[in-house]
């Protein structure tokens, strides 16, 4: 399986990083938000409790004062005392008028105070008459609280009938002695809970001994609230009601009854969390976009130089050596180091190649020198043929590799003559057919020599086929026309020209003009046409470049320029 | 916890109009009488309940039917006397300092009188259709003379405690002693 691309890896890494960071931030944020919300909810409830305590204490005081003032009612006291006296007398017939008077006064006082129920009770706290909107819940005869409990406080929570009431007692006195009391009742019902809730700006509940008397929250939450037990604490507590987290703050206590203010932490937290999440979502989106851009840019700047380097390396392995060093990109220190290492590798390979080439050239020159040493008459012949062949190759617009092959191949074209005996090679007269046959082996012999040296392999065609003729009458194979490699055709023409113009053991050389005419005459038979024209075209350049070592060449140059 | 408001019955401190009078001992609020006797022609008497320092003094009076009770106003401000009792429903109106009004009680029973102006004032008048009743002395002793012999029921009554009855046998010419104990708490402040 191939390794993932640099861009892919950068993208994945940056995505993962962003996702992790966002996740961590969200987690921390949620916790922080929750804590802060819980704290602020608890603080709100605590301040509500303080407000409530002050307000309620004041209200109680005011109410008690009002009732006390209203209790200074001569009609009420007179009617009550008289009725009480006559009730216990021998005559059991009670006065309906007296009772009606008491009832009327009770109604008046209840109206003034605005109580849920206000009752006139006798010394045993038995209701004589009651007024107020809930008067029917306190019928005559019902006892408010514990009759025998003379020391019970005047401010207590009492269960009367089916309801629970907050009862405040104010005694009615005549001549210094109590004859009865006014019992002021506030029903601890849903309406009262609603008032508490409005005061605390949240929800409220009234609980007593494991039951919820009234609350402003719905059924399931109220059920879970029933387990609240005061246990003497005054601060807000966190409870789970119907699966949500609520802060529960006791506002005040009255005997077994506890008044609670509630606020839902989850709801408050949800709102804030949603807002925080939205902000986070925007930040996250922005972060992802930036991460993508950053990853793409980073990957691009890293992978471009790497691609460059790998292309150069590929070129190196296919043999085409890059001419110039790879430029240092400056994107990262590691990449630059790699590039510099590569460049020095390039340099050392280039110098190794140059060395090899020098060695190779030296070997070739040694071979050529060996050949020249054998036959003085061919001294310089290989050099001249090589020169001519290179000029012709340039004239024919061949590429540098082909010209290089020509140069060295032409230098070695007669190497096979090493195998030719001296008496044949240096014979001053014409050769016999048998001797000619021996000479005719030199192309193959030369090829054989070269075949044992691998780096001279490109030059074998020149050496082996430089005596082939377009008309097929050459040797050793008798190839025709274009079957003969171009390099061999070129060297054949160059070889013939130099042979014609140079002195031999058996004749003197011809002048160049004559040689040219001869070449032209034999085009398409002995010589390749384009090669001949190339040589003729290159001659002026050759003359200009070479030194007149040979007097005949000097003669020729003079003839030509005339 | 809600604060406790002052638990006095009145919203303002009881004010004194003069030197604070000594509270009448509860003993004086007891009436001792025979409940099963009646006598025609018991002589009417005169009694007086003064209104002083915003109190009726004495708090309890016992008279025979046909008696009249005067209510002199000895305070420097107006007072009133009224009653809602079945035996005697009356209202003497408001009258100023120094004047006095009175009321005749012709029916036996318990009459409670109050003052319209001062709601904490009250007094009790027990009207009997015989003469065998008394209010104890300050040392707790009492004497009832001329009781017809026989077995009778003697009652000691206090306004707040109620009655305590006892059977007593009266022999002609002899004195019979009896004592009662009534669990009465002295009134608070």
Interface residues (C-beta under 8 A of the other chain):
Chain A: X53 X56 X57 X60 X61 X64 X65 X68 X69 X71 X72 X73 X74 X75 X77 X78 X79 X81 X82 X85 X86 X88 X89 X91 X95 X98 X101 X123 X153 X154 X155 X170 X171 X172 X173 X174 X175 X176 X177 X178 X252 X253 X254
Chain B: X1 X2 X3 X4 X5 X7 X8 X9 X10 X11 X23 X55 X56 X59 X82 X83 X84 X85 X86 X109 X110 X112 X114 X115 X116 X117 X118 X119 X120 X121 X122 X123 X159 X160 X162 X187 X188
